[in-house]
C-alpha cells in the first residue's frame, strides 16, 4: 500500500515538474518573441496540448 502511494506521488511530482518547466519557460521568453507568440493562438494551442499530452503520458 505504501509502495503504491509513493508511486502515485512520484507521478504527481513528474507532472508538476513538467508543468512548472513549461510555465517558467514561457515566463523567461524575450518580450519580442512573447508578443509574436501571442499573435498566433494556434501555436499556443499546440503548445498547450503537447504539454497536456506529456503530463498524461507520465500518469499512464
C-alpha atoms as one frame of an Amber mdcrd trajectory, in Angstrom:
protein
   0.000   0.000   0.000   2.781   2.401   0.882   4.630   1.498  -2.300   1.640
   2.430  -4.470   1.327   5.717  -2.592   4.965   6.564  -3.333   4.457   5.600
  -6.970   1.490   7.948  -7.275   3.436  10.700  -5.507   6.302  10.262  -7.967
   3.888  10.564 -10.908   2.386  13.693  -9.390   5.818  15.257  -8.952   6.737
  14.456 -12.565   3.536  16.109 -13.755   4.128  19.177 -11.604   7.717  19.344
 -12.835   6.674  19.315 -16.498   4.030  21.984 -15.948   6.397  24.143 -13.879
   9.112  23.868 -16.527   6.638  24.944 -19.210   5.446  27.931 -17.175   8.978
  29.082 -16.357   9.981  28.599 -19.999   7.154  30.827 -21.156   7.892  33.448
 -18.486  11.551  33.867 -19.477  10.831  34.324 -23.168  12.007  37.650 -24.574
   9.229  40.235 -24.892   9.567  40.401 -28.679   9.128  36.633 -29.058   6.328
  36.568 -26.492   4.407  39.222 -28.434   4.811  37.261 -31.686   3.661  34.090
 -29.947   0.568  35.860 -28.602  -0.442  36.829 -32.134  -0.666  33.151 -33.172
  -3.203  31.342 -30.987  -2.799  28.135 -32.996   0.821  27.808 -31.844  -0.232
  28.423 -28.234  -2.946  25.780 -28.570  -0.456  23.263 -29.960   1.953  24.039
 -27.106  -0.835  23.606 -24.534  -1.949  20.257 -25.895   1.621  18.967 -26.213
   2.267  19.806 -22.546  -1.039  18.199 -21.598  -0.100  15.111 -23.628   3.245
  14.819 -21.809   1.551  15.047 -18.424  -0.999  12.373 -19.395   1.808  10.095
 -20.598   3.527  10.448 -17.218   0.386   9.394 -15.366  -0.237   6.358 -17.607
